[in-house]
Structures are given as C-alpha cells and as structure tokens.
Amino acid sequence: MKEYKIIKKSFWKKDDVFEDALNQFSREGWEVKSAIGDNHGNFSKVILERDKNRM
C-alpha cells in the first residue's frame, strides 16, 4: 500500500529552502511522484509517495 503527501512551495520561500525540504523527505523514504508548476518554470506543489508498510 502507498501513502502520499503534498507539499507546497510558499510564494516567499526560496528555492534552496524548498530543496532542503525535498531532500529531508527523501531521507524519510518519500519519492517525488509529480510536480506542478506555475507556467513560469517555478514549482508550486510536489506530490510525494512512499510505501506505507516500509521497514
């Protein structure tokens, strides 16, 4: 079974802060499933996925 998480990049949040957050989620076993942009090359939301019953 999978579980999902949606994270948002706030308007004022810098790219490096958002990148750090993504890297932390990656260390916790999350993988990027989809990214949603704003048509200007900026990501506004990222959908993460991981196995719910991981060990």
C-alpha positions as semicolon CSV with decimal commas, in nm:
position;residue;x (nm);y (nm);z (nm)
1;M;0,000;0,000;0,000
2;K;0,121;0,353;-0,077
3;E;0,080;0,679;0,108
4;Y;0,104;1,028;-0,037
5;K;0,199;1,376;0,079
6;I;0,152;1,710;-0,095
7;I;0,395;1,988;-0,014
8;K;0,362;2,346;-0,130
9;K;0,630;2,598;-0,204
10;S;0,517;2,922;-0,049
11;F;0,549;3,237;-0,257
12;W;0,819;3,379;-0,030
13;K;1,011;3,053;0,021
14;K;1,348;3,043;-0,152
15;D;1,442;2,757;-0,384
16;D;1,720;2,633;-0,156
17;V;1,479;2,607;0,140
18;F;1,233;2,411;-0,074
19;E;1,517;2,189;-0,199
20;D;1,626;2,121;0,160
21;A;1,270;2,019;0,247
22;L;1,256;1,781;-0,051
23;N;1,590;1,628;0,049
24;Q;1,467;1,573;0,405
25;F;1,153;1,399;0,278
26;S;1,373;1,185;0,053
27;R;1,575;1,071;0,355
28;E;1,244;0,967;0,513
29;G;1,167;0,742;0,215
30;W;0,948;0,979;0,011
31;E;0,986;0,997;-0,368
32;V;0,858;1,271;-0,599
33;K;0,563;1,135;-0,793
34;S;0,454;1,459;-0,963
35;A;0,539;1,829;-0,964
36;I;0,301;2,111;-1,050
37;G;0,433;2,437;-1,191
38;D;0,306;2,788;-1,237
39;N;0,381;2,821;-1,614
40;H;0,687;3,035;-1,531
41;G;0,924;2,748;-1,457
42;N;0,857;2,750;-1,083
43;F;0,720;2,456;-0,889
44;S;0,428;2,533;-0,661
45;K;0,333;2,184;-0,540
46;V;0,503;1,845;-0,529
47;I;0,328;1,514;-0,471
48;L;0,537;1,261;-0,279
49;E;0,485;0,886;-0,249
50;R;0,626;0,609;-0,030
51;D;0,537;0,257;0,079
52;K;0,314;0,272;0,384
53;N;0,434;-0,063;0,520
54;R;0,806;0,000;0,482
55;M;1,063;-0,137;0,725
